[in-house]
Amino acid sequence: MRRLFLLLLIAGLALAAPVLAQDSQFGIRGLGTPGRGESVRARTTGGAFAAFDPFSPLLDASVADVRRVTAGVTTGTSWRTVEFGSQTASLRASRFPAFVLAGPISSKFVVMGGFSTYLDKSFGIATRDTIDIRGTPQAVRDEVTSDGAVSDLRIGLAARLHPRFAIGVALHGLTGSTRVTAIRHFADSTTYRTSIARDEVAFHGLGGSASALLDLGADLRLAAWVRSDTHLRADIRGRTVSDDDLPFAFGGAVRWRPGTEAAVAAAVTWRSWSGGGLNAHDTFNWSLGTELGSPSSPVRFGVRGGQLAFGPGAKAPTEFGLSAGIGKQFSGGRGRLDFGIERLERKGPGLTERVWSFLLGLTVRP
C-alpha cells in the first residue's frame, strides 16, 4: 500500500501545479532535465565548440588529437527564477556535471572515459487537493521530493586515420538512482495522521555513439555525430516499474579559423525525445559561438536556442541563452582554468524560467 501511494503521487506530477523547485521545472513533467555534454569552454561559446573540444563529452572523435593523458572537469552553480501563473520562486543549485579522461595508446589511437549528467531528476513539488474519504471531502496537501540523477558513463576509442580525418566510437552505460519521499498532510490533522512513504528508484540503460571530424583545409573543420540510446528502466526494490524509450540523436558542426587568434563555430542537434512518454517532445537546437585571443588566454562568447524535451502542451517549450567566458593556462600549458557566465530563458505554457549560471572548468595534463 505504501509503495502504491508513492507511485500514484509521482504519476500525479504530470498534472500537478509546481510550487517548489528542481534543476528545471519543465523536467518534472517528463523523465527529467537532460544534461549538456559540454565543458566550460564549449558552454561559454553557446555549445558551438562542443564538437571540437576533447573535454566536452559529446563527440568521441574530438579526442583523437590528445597526445598525453589529460583530464578535464566541469562544475557550476545556477540561480533560477521561476514564474508559474501568479507564483514566483527563487532557487539555487550546484552541479558537478562532467568529467573526461583521455590518453593515447599508440600514434593513431586514443582511449577516453568519464561521466556526465544524462538526466537530472532532483525536484520538489507540492499540490493541494480535496479527496473523498467515506463520502466526506477532506482537504490535503501532497509533497513529493526526489534527489538524484541518471549519469552517462562513457568509454570509447578515437583514431586519426588521416591527417584530415578522424573517427570515434563509444559505449554508454546509463545508471543512477533517486531517493523519493512522498508526504500527505490532512487539513483535519486531529482525525487523520500525516502519511509518509520513502523509496529508492534505480535506473539502468545502454547507448552507443559514433562521430567523425573532417578538415577541408587548414582553417575549416566539419564535425558529425550520431547516438542511439535504448531504454531507461526504473526499478524499485528489484521490481521494474517503468521502461521508457530513449532518443536517437544526431548533429553537426562547422568551425572556421579566419586567423591565428580567432575562431567561429556553429552547431545543430536533433533528438527524438517524443517516445519518452507524456509531455515529451522531439527537439531541435542550434548554437553559434566565437573564441578570440591567444590560446593561453582566450575570450569566448556564444548564443544558443531551441526546444526543451519535456513540458506541458502540444508544443515543446523553448530556450534561448547568451554566454561569455575566459580561459587561462598555467604551469607552462599543463593546466587551464576556464570561467564562464550564462543567461538562459525558458518558456512554456504558463511557465517561465530565467537562469544565471556561473561555470568553472579545470583541465590538467600531468
C-alpha positions, 0 to 999 in steps of 0.5 A: 500500500505504501509503495502504491501511494508513492507511485500514484503521487509521482504519476500525479506530477504530470498534472500537478501545479509546481510550487517548489523547485528542481534543476528545471521545472519543465523536467518534472513533467517528463523523465527529467532535465537532460544534461549538456555534454559540454565543458566550460569552454564549449558552454561559454561559446553557446555549445558551438565548440562542443564538437571540437573540444576533447573535454566536452563529452559529446563527440568521441572523435574530438579526442583523437588529437590528445597526445598525453593523458589529460583530464578535464572537469566541469562544475557550476552553480545556477540561480533560477527564477521561476514564474508559474501563473501568479507564483514566483520562486527563487532557487539555487543549485550546484552541479558537478556535471562532467568529467573526461579522461583521455590518453593515447595508446599508440600514434593513431589511437586514443582511449577516453572515459568519464561521466556526465549528467544524462538526466537530472531528476532532483525536484520538489513539488507540492499540490493541494487537493480535496479527496473523498474519504467515506463520502466526506471531502477532506482537504490535503496537501501532497509533497513529493521530493526526489534527489538524484540523477541518471549519469552517462558513463562513457568509454570509447576509442578515437583514431586519426586515420588521416591527417584530415580525418578522424573517427570515434566510437563509444559505449554508454552505460546509463545508471543512477538512482533517486531517493523519493519521499512522498508526504500527505498532510490532512487539513483535519490533522486531529482525525487523520495522521500525516502519511509518509512513504520513502523509496529508492528508484534505480535506473539502468540503460545502454547507448552507443555513439559514433562521430567523425571530424573532417578538415577541408583545409587548414582553417575549416573543420566539419564535425558529425555525430550520431547516438542511439540510446535504448531504454531507461528502466526504473526499478524499485526494490528489484521490481521494474516499474517503468521502461521508457524509450530513449532518443536517437540523436544526431548533429553537426558542426562547422568551425572556421579559423579566419586567423591565428587568434580567432575562431567561429563555430556553429552547431545543430542537434536533433533528438527524438525525445517524443517516445519518452512518454507524456509531455515529451517532445522531439527537439531541435537546437542550434548554437553559434559561438566565437573564441578570440585571443591567444590560446593561453588566454582566450575570450569566448562568447556564444548564443544558443536556442531551441526546444526543451524535451519535456513540458506541458502542451502540444508544443515543446517549450523553448530556450534561448541563452547568451554566454561569455567566458575566459580561459587561462593556462598555467604551469607552462600549458599543463593546466587551464582554468576556464570561467564562464557566465550564462543567461538562459530563458525558458518558456512554456505554457504558463511557465517561465524560467530565467537562469544565471549560471556561473561555470568553472572548468579545470583541465590538467595534463600531468 
